[in-house]
Amino acid sequence: MTEQPVPQPPQQPRRLVRRTDDKMIAGVCSGLAAHFGLDVTLVRVLAVLALVLGFGSVGVAYLIAWAVIPKA
């Protein structure tokens, strides 16, 4: 006799949102960290390094993300 798998309730897909409870500037890095399951400090450090080494293109991407990603 084989056991029947227990049906799981459908899960809501994770939404990418700017988190307002753990923000420093706009909550973009905090939202990205929560969405991908990463440490928020790691995401912030990587964002600053990318901003310095990316000649400002990451800054433009951050501003676009600030405008496009909804608040939580």
mmCIF file of the N, C-alpha and C atoms, coordinates in Angstrom:
data_MODEL
# 
_entry.id   MODEL 
# 
loop_
_atom_site.group_PDB 
_atom_site.id 
_atom_site.type_symbol 
_atom_site.label_atom_id 
_atom_site.label_alt_id 
_atom_site.label_comp_id 
_atom_site.label_asym_id 
_atom_site.label_entity_id 
_atom_site.label_seq_id 
_atom_site.pdbx_PDB_ins_code 
_atom_site.Cartn_x 
_atom_site.Cartn_y 
_atom_site.Cartn_z 
_atom_site.occupancy 
_atom_site.B_iso_or_equiv 
_atom_site.pdbx_formal_charge 
_atom_site.auth_seq_id 
_atom_site.auth_comp_id 
_atom_site.auth_asym_id 
_atom_site.auth_atom_id 
_atom_site.pdbx_PDB_model_num 
ATOM 1   N N  . MET A 1 1  ? 0.844  -1.169 0.000   1.00 0.00 ? 1  MET A N  1 
ATOM 2   C CA . MET A 1 1  ? 0.000  0.000  0.000   1.00 0.00 ? 1  MET A CA 1 
ATOM 3   C C  . MET A 1 1  ? 0.899  1.247  0.000   1.00 0.00 ? 1  MET A C  1 
ATOM 4   N N  . THR A 1 2  ? 0.641  2.153  -0.885  1.00 0.00 ? 2  THR A N  1 
ATOM 5   C CA . THR A 1 2  ? 1.442  3.379  -0.955  1.00 0.00 ? 2  THR A CA 1 
ATOM 6   C C  . THR A 1 2  ? 0.696  4.523  -0.292  1.00 0.00 ? 2  THR A C  1 
ATOM 7   N N  . GLU A 1 3  ? 1.463  5.406  0.325   1.00 0.00 ? 3  GLU A N  1 
ATOM 8   C CA . GLU A 1 3  ? 0.855  6.543  1.000   1.00 0.00 ? 3  GLU A CA 1 
ATOM 9   C C  . GLU A 1 3  ? 0.556  7.645  -0.005  1.00 0.00 ? 3  GLU A C  1 
ATOM 10  N N  . GLN A 1 4  ? -0.563 8.267  0.203   1.00 0.00 ? 4  GLN A N  1 
ATOM 11  C CA . GLN A 1 4  ? -0.950 9.397  -0.641  1.00 0.00 ? 4  GLN A CA 1 
ATOM 12  C C  . GLN A 1 4  ? -0.216 10.632 -0.150  1.00 0.00 ? 4  GLN A C  1 
ATOM 13  N N  . PRO A 1 5  ? 0.357  11.443 -1.056  1.00 0.00 ? 5  PRO A N  1 
ATOM 14  C CA . PRO A 1 5  ? 0.995  12.683 -0.605  1.00 0.00 ? 5  PRO A CA 1 
ATOM 15  C C  . PRO A 1 5  ? -0.063 13.659 -0.085  1.00 0.00 ? 5  PRO A C  1 
ATOM 16  N N  . VAL A 1 6  ? 0.310  14.358 0.965   1.00 0.00 ? 6  VAL A N  1 
ATOM 17  C CA . VAL A 1 6  ? -0.604 15.321 1.565   1.00 0.00 ? 6  VAL A CA 1 
ATOM 18  C C  . VAL A 1 6  ? -0.631 16.560 0.671   1.00 0.00 ? 6  VAL A C  1 
ATOM 19  N N  . PRO A 1 7  ? -1.803 16.965 0.213   1.00 0.00 ? 7  PRO A N  1 
ATOM 20  C CA . PRO A 1 7  ? -1.847 18.156 -0.649  1.00 0.00 ? 7  PRO A CA 1 
ATOM 21  C C  . PRO A 1 7  ? -1.487 19.417 0.137   1.00 0.00 ? 7  PRO A C  1 
ATOM 22  N N  . GLN A 1 8  ? -0.656 20.231 -0.473  1.00 0.00 ? 8  GLN A N  1 
ATOM 23  C CA . GLN A 1 8  ? -0.236 21.482 0.135   1.00 0.00 ? 8  GLN A CA 1 
ATOM 24  C C  . GLN A 1 8  ? -1.107 22.616 -0.395  1.00 0.00 ? 8  GLN A C  1 
ATOM 25  N N  . PRO A 1 9  ? -1.457 23.563 0.474   1.00 0.00 ? 9  PRO A N  1 
ATOM 26  C CA . PRO A 1 9  ? -2.224 24.703 -0.027  1.00 0.00 ? 9  PRO A CA 1 
ATOM 27  C C  . PRO A 1 9  ? -1.370 25.520 -0.994  1.00 0.00 ? 9  PRO A C  1 
ATOM 28  N N  . PRO A 1 10 ? -1.993 26.111 -1.995  1.00 0.00 ? 10 PRO A N  1 
ATOM 29  C CA . PRO A 1 10 ? -1.196 26.901 -2.942  1.00 0.00 ? 10 PRO A CA 1 
ATOM 30  C C  . PRO A 1 10 ? -0.553 28.099 -2.240  1.00 0.00 ? 10 PRO A C  1 
ATOM 31  N N  . GLN A 1 11 ? 0.696  28.349 -2.575  1.00 0.00 ? 11 GLN A N  1 
ATOM 32  C CA . GLN A 1 11 ? 1.421  29.449 -1.958  1.00 0.00 ? 11 GLN A CA 1 
ATOM 33  C C  . GLN A 1 11 ? 1.343  30.675 -2.847  1.00 0.00 ? 11 GLN A C  1 
ATOM 34  N N  . GLN A 1 12 ? 1.269  31.816 -2.204  1.00 0.00 ? 12 GLN A N  1 
ATOM 35  C CA . GLN A 1 12 ? 1.272  33.076 -2.935  1.00 0.00 ? 12 GLN A CA 1 
ATOM 36  C C  . GLN A 1 12 ? 2.685  33.303 -3.472  1.00 0.00 ? 12 GLN A C  1 
ATOM 37  N N  . PRO A 1 13 ? 2.818  33.759 -4.699  1.00 0.00 ? 13 PRO A N  1 
ATOM 38  C CA . PRO A 1 13 ? 4.161  34.071 -5.188  1.00 0.00 ? 13 PRO A CA 1 
ATOM 39  C C  . PRO A 1 13 ? 4.732  35.262 -4.437  1.00 0.00 ? 13 PRO A C  1 
ATOM 40  N N  . ARG A 1 14 ? 6.044  35.222 -4.207  1.00 0.00 ? 14 ARG A N  1 
ATOM 41  C CA . ARG A 1 14 ? 6.694  36.323 -3.506  1.00 0.00 ? 14 ARG A CA 1 
ATOM 42  C C  . ARG A 1 14 ? 6.718  37.540 -4.413  1.00 0.00 ? 14 ARG A C  1 
ATOM 43  N N  . ARG A 1 15 ? 6.323  38.674 -3.869  1.00 0.00 ? 15 ARG A N  1 
ATOM 44  C CA . ARG A 1 15 ? 6.336  39.924 -4.610  1.00 0.00 ? 15 ARG A CA 1 
ATOM 45  C C  . ARG A 1 15 ? 7.561  40.722 -4.214  1.00 0.00 ? 15 ARG A C  1 
ATOM 46  N N  . LEU A 1 16 ? 8.127  41.395 -5.182  1.00 0.00 ? 16 LEU A N  1 
ATOM 47  C CA . LEU A 1 16 ? 9.239  42.290 -4.919  1.00 0.00 ? 16 LEU A CA 1 
ATOM 48  C C  . LEU A 1 16 ? 8.664  43.645 -4.552  1.00 0.00 ? 16 LEU A C  1 
ATOM 49  N N  . VAL A 1 17 ? 8.884  44.049 -3.309  1.00 0.00 ? 17 VAL A N  1 
ATOM 50  C CA . VAL A 1 17 ? 8.382  45.334 -2.813  1.00 0.00 ? 17 VAL A CA 1 
ATOM 51  C C  . VAL A 1 17 ? 9.503  46.045 -2.064  1.00 0.00 ? 17 VAL A C  1 
ATOM 52  N N  . ARG A 1 18 ? 9.387  47.370 -1.999  1.00 0.00 ? 18 ARG A N  1 
ATOM 53  C CA . ARG A 1 18 ? 10.316 48.155 -1.186  1.00 0.00 ? 18 ARG A CA 1 
ATOM 54  C C  . ARG A 1 18 ? 9.834  48.089 0.249   1.00 0.00 ? 18 ARG A C  1 
ATOM 55  N N  . ARG A 1 19 ? 10.688 47.630 1.133   1.00 0.00 ? 19 ARG A N  1 
ATOM 56  C CA . ARG A 1 19 ? 10.297 47.508 2.535   1.00 0.00 ? 19 ARG A CA 1 
ATOM 57  C C  . ARG A 1 19 ? 10.510 48.832 3.247   1.00 0.00 ? 19 ARG A C  1 
ATOM 58  N N  . THR A 1 20 ? 9.473  49.292 3.916   1.00 0.00 ? 20 THR A N  1 
ATOM 59  C CA . THR A 1 20 ? 9.563  50.561 4.629   1.00 0.00 ? 20 THR A CA 1 
ATOM 60  C C  . THR A 1 20 ? 9.966  50.379 6.088   1.00 0.00 ? 20 THR A C  1 
ATOM 61  N N  . ASP A 1 21 ? 9.909  49.151 6.596   1.00 0.00 ? 21 ASP A N  1 
ATOM 62  C CA . ASP A 1 21 ? 10.246 48.925 8.000   1.00 0.00 ? 21 ASP A CA 1 
ATOM 63  C C  . ASP A 1 21 ? 11.750 48.767 8.229   1.00 0.00 ? 21 ASP A C  1 
ATOM 64  N N  . ASP A 1 22 ? 12.510 48.459 7.179   1.00 0.00 ? 22 ASP A N  1 
ATOM 65  C CA . ASP A 1 22 ? 13.951 48.232 7.323   1.00 0.00 ? 22 ASP A CA 1 
ATOM 66  C C  . ASP A 1 22 ? 14.697 48.959 6.203   1.00 0.00 ? 22 ASP A C  1 
ATOM 67  N N  . LYS A 1 23 ? 14.386 50.239 6.038   1.00 0.00 ? 23 LYS A N  1 
ATOM 68  C CA . LYS A 1 23 ? 15.002 50.976 4.938   1.00 0.00 ? 23 LYS A CA 1 
ATOM 69  C C  . LYS A 1 23 ? 16.057 51.938 5.447   1.00 0.00 ? 23 LYS A C  1 
ATOM 70  N N  . MET A 1 24 ? 16.983 52.268 4.562   1.00 0.00 ? 24 MET A N  1 
ATOM 71  C CA . MET A 1 24 ? 17.967 53.302 4.863   1.00 0.00 ? 24 MET A CA 1 
ATOM 72  C C  . MET A 1 24 ? 17.702 54.518 3.975   1.00 0.00 ? 24 MET A C  1 
ATOM 73  N N  . ILE A 1 25 ? 17.485 54.293 2.697   1.00 0.00 ? 25 ILE A N  1 
ATOM 74  C CA . ILE A 1 25 ? 17.178 55.394 1.789   1.00 0.00 ? 25 ILE A CA 1 
ATOM 75  C C  . ILE A 1 25 ? 15.754 55.219 1.265   1.00 0.00 ? 25 ILE A C  1 
ATOM 76  N N  . ALA A 1 26 ? 15.542 54.191 0.454   1.00 0.00 ? 26 ALA A N  1 
ATOM 77  C CA . ALA A 1 26 ? 14.222 53.998 -0.142  1.00 0.00 ? 26 ALA A CA 1 
ATOM 78  C C  . ALA A 1 26 ? 13.658 52.606 0.093   1.00 0.00 ? 26 ALA A C  1 
ATOM 79  N N  . GLY A 1 27 ? 14.439 51.690 0.654   1.00 0.00 ? 27 GLY A N  1 
ATOM 80  C CA . GLY A 1 27 ? 13.963 50.344 0.917   1.00 0.00 ? 27 GLY A CA 1 
ATOM 81  C C  . GLY A 1 27 ? 14.192 49.375 -0.227  1.00 0.00 ? 27 GLY A C  1 
ATOM 82  N N  . VAL A 1 28 ? 14.919 49.803 -1.264  1.00 0.00 ? 28 VAL A N  1 
ATOM 83  C CA . VAL A 1 28 ? 15.149 48.928 -2.417  1.00 0.00 ? 28 VAL A CA 1 
ATOM 84  C C  . VAL A 1 28 ? 16.031 47.748 -2.029  1.00 0.00 ? 28 VAL A C  1 
ATOM 85  N N  . CYS A 1 29 ? 17.151 47.994 -1.384  1.00 0.00 ? 29 CYS A N  1 
ATOM 86  C CA . CYS A 1 29 ? 18.059 46.908 -0.989  1.00 0.00 ? 29 CYS A CA 1 
ATOM 87  C C  . CYS A 1 29 ? 17.391 45.967 0.009   1.00 0.00 ? 29 CYS A C  1 
ATOM 88  N N  . SER A 1 30 ? 16.623 46.518 0.924   1.00 0.00 ? 30 SER A N  1 
ATOM 89  C CA . SER A 1 30 ? 15.915 45.698 1.905   1.00 0.00 ? 30 SER A CA 1 
ATOM 90  C C  . SER A 1 30 ? 14.886 44.800 1.221   1.00 0.00 ? 30 SER A C  1 
ATOM 91  N N  . GLY A 1 31 ? 14.184 45.351 0.260   1.00 0.00 ? 31 GLY A N  1 
ATOM 92  C CA . GLY A 1 31 ? 13.202 44.565 -0.484  1.00 0.00 ? 31 GLY A CA 1 
ATOM 93  C C  . GLY A 1 31 ? 13.848 43.476 -1.317  1.00 0.00 ? 31 GLY A C  1 
ATOM 94  N N  . LEU A 1 32 ? 14.964 43.808 -1.964  1.00 0.00 ? 32 LEU A N  1 
ATOM 95  C CA . LEU A 1 32 ? 15.688 42.795 -2.743  1.00 0.00 ? 32 LEU A CA 1 
ATOM 96  C C  . LEU A 1 32 ? 16.204 41.676 -1.841  1.00 0.00 ? 32 LEU A C  1 
ATOM 97  N N  . ALA A 1 33 ? 16.737 42.042 -0.683  1.00 0.00 ? 33 ALA A N  1 
ATOM 98  C CA . ALA A 1 33 ? 17.246 41.039 0.255   1.00 0.00 ? 33 ALA A CA 1 
ATOM 99  C C  . ALA A 1 33 ? 16.131 40.115 0.727   1.00 0.00 ? 33 ALA A C  1 
ATOM 100 N N  . ALA A 1 34 ? 14.985 40.679 1.055   1.00 0.00 ? 34 ALA A N  1 
ATOM 101 C CA . ALA A 1 34 ? 13.864 39.854 1.512   1.00 0.00 ? 34 ALA A CA 1 
ATOM 102 C C  . ALA A 1 34 ? 13.346 38.962 0.389   1.00 0.00 ? 34 ALA A C  1 
ATOM 103 N N  . HIS A 1 35 ? 13.302 39.482 -0.818  1.00 0.00 ? 35 HIS A N  1 
ATOM 104 C CA . HIS A 1 35 ? 12.779 38.717 -1.954  1.00 0.00 ? 35 HIS A CA 1 
ATOM 105 C C  . HIS A 1 35 ? 13.665 37.517 -2.281  1.00 0.00 ? 35 HIS A C  1 
ATOM 106 N N  . PHE A 1 36 ? 14.979 37.709 -2.227  1.00 0.00 ? 36 PHE A N  1 
ATOM 107 C CA . PHE A 1 36 ? 15.904 36.639 -2.592  1.00 0.00 ? 36 PHE A CA 1 
ATOM 108 C C  . PHE A 1 36 ? 16.426 35.861 -1.386  1.00 0.00 ? 36 PHE A C  1 
ATOM 109 N N  . GLY A 1 37 ? 16.000 36.219 -0.173  1.00 0.00 ? 37 GLY A N  1 
ATOM 110 C CA . GLY A 1 37 ? 16.403 35.486 1.016   1.00 0.00 ? 37 GLY A CA 1 
ATOM 111 C C  . GLY A 1 37 ? 17.851 35.721 1.404   1.00 0.00 ? 37 GLY A C  1 
ATOM 112 N N  . LEU A 1 38 ? 18.339 36.934 1.198   1.00 0.00 ? 38 LEU A N  1 
ATOM 113 C CA . LEU A 1 38 ? 19.717 37.278 1.528   1.00 0.00 ? 38 LEU A CA 1 
ATOM 114 C C  . LEU A 1 38 ? 19.761 38.215 2.720   1.00 0.00 ? 38 LEU A C  1 
ATOM 115 N N  . ASP A 1 39 ? 20.961 38.365 3.276   1.00 0.00 ? 39 ASP A N  1 
ATOM 116 C CA . ASP A 1 39 ? 21.168 39.315 4.369   1.00 0.00 ? 39 ASP A CA 1 
ATOM 117 C C  . ASP A 1 39 ? 21.144 40.731 3.795   1.00 0.00 ? 39 ASP A C  1 
ATOM 118 N N  . VAL A 1 40 ? 20.407 41.622 4.436   1.00 0.00 ? 40 VAL A N  1 
ATOM 119 C CA . VAL A 1 40 ? 20.256 42.982 3.924   1.00 0.00 ? 40 VAL A CA 1 
ATOM 120 C C  . VAL A 1 40 ? 21.578 43.733 3.929   1.00 0.00 ? 40 VAL A C  1 
ATOM 121 N N  . THR A 1 41 ? 22.448 43.462 4.890   1.00 0.00 ? 41 THR A N  1 
ATOM 122 C CA . THR A 1 41 ? 23.755 44.124 4.932   1.00 0.00 ? 41 THR A CA 1 
ATOM 123 C C  . THR A 1 41 ? 24.598 43.726 3.728   1.00 0.00 ? 41 THR A C  1 
ATOM 124 N N  . LEU A 1 42 ? 24.547 42.470 3.358   1.00 0.00 ? 42 LEU A N  1 
ATOM 125 C CA . LEU A 1 42 ? 25.286 42.000 2.192   1.00 0.00 ? 42 LEU A CA 1 
ATOM 126 C C  . LEU A 1 42 ? 24.796 42.696 0.927   1.00 0.00 ? 42 LEU A C  1 
ATOM 127 N N  . VAL A 1 43 ? 23.508 42.825 0.772   1.00 0.00 ? 43 VAL A N  1 
ATOM 128 C CA . VAL A 1 43 ? 22.951 43.479 -0.416  1.00 0.00 ? 43 VAL A CA 1 
ATOM 129 C C  . VAL A 1 43 ? 23.356 44.947 -0.448  1.00 0.00 ? 43 VAL A C  1 
ATOM 130 N N  . ARG A 1 44 ? 23.331 45.601 0.695   1.00 0.00 ? 44 ARG A N  1 
ATOM 131 C CA . ARG A 1 44 ? 23.715 47.022 0.749   1.00 0.00 ? 44 ARG A CA 1 
ATOM 132 C C  . ARG A 1 44 ? 25.189 47.219 0.424   1.00 0.00 ? 44 ARG A C  1 
ATOM 133 N N  . VAL A 1 45 ? 26.050 46.360 0.965   1.00 0.00 ? 45 VAL A N  1 
ATOM 134 C CA . VAL A 1 45 ? 27.483 46.467 0.688   1.00 0.00 ? 45 VAL A CA 1 
ATOM 135 C C  . VAL A 1 45 ? 27.745 46.219 -0.795  1.00 0.00 ? 45 VAL A C  1 
ATOM 136 N N  . LEU A 1 46 ? 27.097 45.215 -1.365  1.00 0.00 ? 46 LEU A N  1 
ATOM 137 C CA . LEU A 1 46 ? 27.269 44.937 -2.790  1.00 0.00 ? 46 LEU A CA 1 
ATOM 138 C C  . LEU A 1 46 ? 26.753 46.095 -3.644  1.00 0.00 ? 46 LEU A C  1 
ATOM 139 N N  . ALA A 1 47 ? 25.674 46.726 -3.217  1.00 0.00 ? 47 ALA A N  1 
ATOM 140 C CA . ALA A 1 47 ? 25.129 47.859 -3.963  1.00 0.00 ? 47 ALA A CA 1 
ATOM 141 C C  . ALA A 1 47 ? 26.098 49.037 -3.935  1.00 0.00 ? 47 ALA A C  1 
ATOM 142 N N  . VAL A 1 48 ? 26.699 49.307 -2.787  1.00 0.00 ? 48 VAL A N  1 
ATOM 143 C CA . VAL A 1 48 ? 27.652 50.415 -2.691  1.00 0.00 ? 48 VAL A CA 1 
ATOM 144 C C  . VAL A 1 48 ? 28.901 50.107 -3.524  1.00 0.00 ? 48 VAL A C  1 
ATOM 145 N N  . LEU A 1 49 ? 29.398 48.878 -3.442  1.00 0.00 ? 49 LEU A N  1 
ATOM 146 C CA . LEU A 1 49 ? 30.561 48.500 -4.256  1.00 0.00 ? 49 LEU A CA 1 
ATOM 147 C C  . LEU A 1 49 ? 30.243 48.610 -5.747  1.00 0.00 ? 49 LEU A C  1 
ATOM 148 N N  . ALA A 1 50 ? 29.078 48.162 -6.138  1.00 0.00 ? 50 ALA A N  1 
ATOM 149 C CA . ALA A 1 50 ? 28.681 48.251 -7.546  1.00 0.00 ? 50 ALA A CA 1 
ATOM 150 C C  . ALA A 1 50 ? 28.520 49.705 -7.970  1.00 0.00 ? 50 ALA A C  1 
ATOM 151 N N  . LEU A 1 51 ? 28.036 50.543 -7.076  1.00 0.00 ? 51 LEU A N  1 
ATOM 152 C CA . LEU A 1 51 ? 27.889 51.962 -7.389  1.00 0.00 ? 51 LEU A CA 1 
ATOM 153 C C  . LEU A 1 51 ? 29.254 52.612 -7.620  1.00 0.00 ? 51 LEU A C  1 
ATOM 154 N N  . VAL A 1 52 ? 30.217 52.269 -6.772  1.00 0.00 ? 52 VAL A N  1 
ATOM 155 C CA . VAL A 1 52 ? 31.559 52.853 -6.887  1.00 0.00 ? 52 VAL A CA 1 
ATOM 156 C C  . VAL A 1 52 ? 32.272 52.305 -8.122  1.00 0.00 ? 52 VAL A C  1 
ATOM 157 N N  . LEU A 1 53 ? 32.172 51.009 -8.347  1.00 0.00 ? 53 LEU A N  1 
ATOM 158 C CA . LEU A 1 53 ? 32.897 50.384 -9.455  1.00 0.00 ? 53 LEU A CA 1 
ATOM 159 C C  . LEU A 1 53 ? 32.138 50.457 -10.780 1.00 0.00 ? 53 LEU A C  1 
ATOM 160 N N  . GLY A 1 54 ? 30.853 50.740 -10.724 1.00 0.00 ? 54 GLY A N  1 
ATOM 161 C CA . GLY A 1 54 ? 30.039 50.732 -11.939 1.00 0.00 ? 54 GLY A CA 1 
ATOM 162 C C  . GLY A 1 54 ? 29.894 52.079 -12.588 1.00 0.00 ? 54 GLY A C  1 
ATOM 163 N N  . PHE A 1 55 ? 30.617 53.090 -12.116 1.00 0.00 ? 55 PHE A N  1 
ATOM 164 C CA . PHE A 1 55 ? 30.618 54.418 -12.715 1.00 0.00 ? 55 PHE A CA 1 
ATOM 165 C C  . PHE A 1 55 ? 29.232 55.047 -12.761 1.00 0.00 ? 55 PHE A C  1 
ATOM 166 N N  . GLY A 1 56 ? 28.415 54.778 -11.771 1.00 0.00 ? 56 GLY A N  1 
ATOM 167 C CA . GLY A 1 56 ? 27.126 55.443 -11.653 1.00 0.00 ? 56 GLY A CA 1 
ATOM 168 C C  . GLY A 1 56 ? 25.954 54.750 -12.314 1.00 0.00 ? 56 GLY A C  1 
ATOM 169 N N  . SER A 1 57 ? 26.208 53.738 -13.119 1.00 0.00 ? 57 SER A N  1 
ATOM 170 C CA . SER A 1 57 ? 25.087 53.064 -13.779 1.00 0.00 ? 57 SER A CA 1 
ATOM 171 C C  . SER A 1 57 ? 24.190 52.357 -12.763 1.00 0.00 ? 57 SER A C  1 
ATOM 172 N N  . VAL A 1 58 ? 24.769 51.889 -11.679 1.00 0.00 ? 58 VAL A N  1 
ATOM 173 C CA . VAL A 1 58 ? 23.977 51.248 -10.627 1.00 0.00 ? 58 VAL A CA 1 
ATOM 174 C C  . VAL A 1 58 ? 23.122 52.307 -9.921  1.00 0.00 ? 58 VAL A C  1 
ATOM 175 N N  . GLY A 1 59 ? 23.618 53.512 -9.819  1.00 0.00 ? 59 GLY A N  1 
ATOM 176 C CA . GLY A 1 59 ? 22.830 54.596 -9.231  1.00 0.00 ? 59 GLY A CA 1 
ATOM 177 C C  . GLY A 1 59 ? 21.579 54.875 -10.041 1.00 0.00 ? 59 GLY A C  1 
ATOM 178 N N  . VAL A 1 60 ? 21.719 54.860 -11.341 1.00 0.00 ? 60 VAL A N  1 
ATOM 179 C CA . VAL A 1 60 ? 20.554 55.049 -12.221 1.00 0.00 ? 60 VAL A CA 1 
ATOM 180 C C  . VAL A 1 60 ? 19.582 53.888 -12.054 1.00 0.00 ? 60 VAL A C  1 
ATOM 181 N N  . ALA A 1 61 ? 20.106 52.659 -11.977 1.00 0.00 ? 61 ALA A N  1 
ATOM 182 C CA . ALA A 1 61 ? 19.253 51.486 -11.779 1.00 0.00 ? 61 ALA A CA 1 
ATOM 183 C C  . ALA A 1 61 ? 18.529 51.566 -10.434 1.00 0.00 ? 61 ALA A C  1 
ATOM 184 N N  . TYR A 1 62 ? 19.212 52.069 -9.403  1.00 0.00 ? 62 TYR A N  1 
ATOM 185 C CA . TYR A 1 62 ? 18.587 52.214 -8.086  1.00 0.00 ? 62 TYR A CA 1 
ATOM 186 C C  . TYR A 1 62 ? 17.440 53.219 -8.148  1.00 0.00 ? 62 TYR A C  1 
ATOM 187 N N  . LEU A 1 63 ? 17.659 54.332 -8.825  1.00 0.00 ? 63 LEU A N  1 
ATOM 188 C CA . LEU A 1 63 ? 16.603 55.343 -8.957  1.00 0.00 ? 63 LEU A CA 1 
ATOM 189 C C  . LEU A 1 63 ? 15.402 54.800 -9.730  1.00 0.00 ? 63 LEU A C  1 
ATOM 190 N N  . ILE A 1 64 ? 15.663 54.019 -10.757 1.00 0.00 ? 64 ILE A N  1 
ATOM 191 C CA . ILE A 1 64 ? 14.562 53.408 -11.514 1.00 0.00 ? 64 ILE A CA 1 
ATOM 192 C C  . ILE A 1 64 ? 13.815 52.413 -10.637 1.00 0.00 ? 64 ILE A C  1 
ATOM 193 N N  . ALA A 1 65 ? 14.565 51.600 -9.865  1.00 0.00 ? 65 ALA A N  1 
ATOM 194 C CA . ALA A 1 65 ? 13.923 50.642 -8.968  1.00 0.00 ? 65 ALA A CA 1 
ATOM 195 C C  . ALA A 1 65 ? 13.088 51.368 -7.911  1.00 0.00 ? 65 ALA A C  1 
ATOM 196 N N  . TRP A 1 66 ? 13.585 52.498 -7.415  1.00 0.00 ? 66 TRP A N  1 
ATOM 197 C CA . TRP A 1 66 ? 12.864 53.303 -6.436  1.00 0.00 ? 66 TRP A CA 1 
ATOM 198 C C  . TRP A 1 66 ? 11.524 53.756 -7.012  1.00 0.00 ? 66 TRP A C  1 
ATOM 199 N N  . ALA A 1 67 ? 11.517 54.120 -8.277  1.00 0.00 ? 67 ALA A N  1 
ATOM 200 C CA . ALA A 1 67 ? 10.300 54.605 -8.916  1.00 0.00 ? 67 ALA A CA 1 
ATOM 201 C C  . ALA A 1 67 ? 9.351  53.480 -9.312  1.00 0.00 ? 67 ALA A C  1 
ATOM 202 N N  . VAL A 1 68 ? 9.875  52.312 -9.642  1.00 0.00 ? 68 VAL A N  1 
ATOM 203 C CA . VAL A 1 68 ? 9.065  51.237 -10.209 1.00 0.00 ? 68 VAL A CA 1 
ATOM 204 C C  . VAL A 1 68 ? 8.551  50.251 -9.157  1.00 0.00 ? 68 VAL A C  1 
ATOM 205 N N  . ILE A 1 69 ? 9.391  49.886 -8.193  1.00 0.00 ? 69 ILE A N  1 
ATOM 206 C CA . ILE A 1 69 ? 9.003  48.873 -7.200  1.00 0.00 ? 69 ILE A CA 1 
ATOM 207 C C  . ILE A 1 69 ? 8.033  49.493 -6.188  1.00 0.00 ? 69 ILE A C  1 
ATOM 208 N N  . PRO A 1 70 ? 6.888  48.844 -5.978  1.00 0.00 ? 70 PRO A N  1 
ATOM 209 C CA . PRO A 1 70 ? 5.912  49.421 -5.041  1.00 0.00 ? 70 PRO A CA 1 
ATOM 210 C C  . PRO A 1 70 ? 6.340  49.257 -3.584  1.00 0.00 ? 70 PRO A C  1 
ATOM 211 N N  . LYS A 1 71 ? 5.800  50.117 -2.710  1.00 0.00 ? 71 LYS A N  1 
ATOM 212 C CA . LYS A 1 71 ? 6.059  50.012 -1.276  1.00 0.00 ? 71 LYS A CA 1 
ATOM 213 C C  . LYS A 1 71 ? 5.318  48.812 -0.701  1.00 0.00 ? 71 LYS A C  1 
ATOM 214 N N  . ALA A 1 72 ? 5.867  48.276 0.389   1.00 0.00 ? 72 ALA A N  1 
ATOM 215 C CA . ALA A 1 72 ? 5.214  47.163 1.071   1.00 0.00 ? 72 ALA A CA 1 
ATOM 216 C C  . ALA A 1 72 ? 4.010  47.629 1.848   1.00 0.00 ? 72 ALA A C  1 
# 
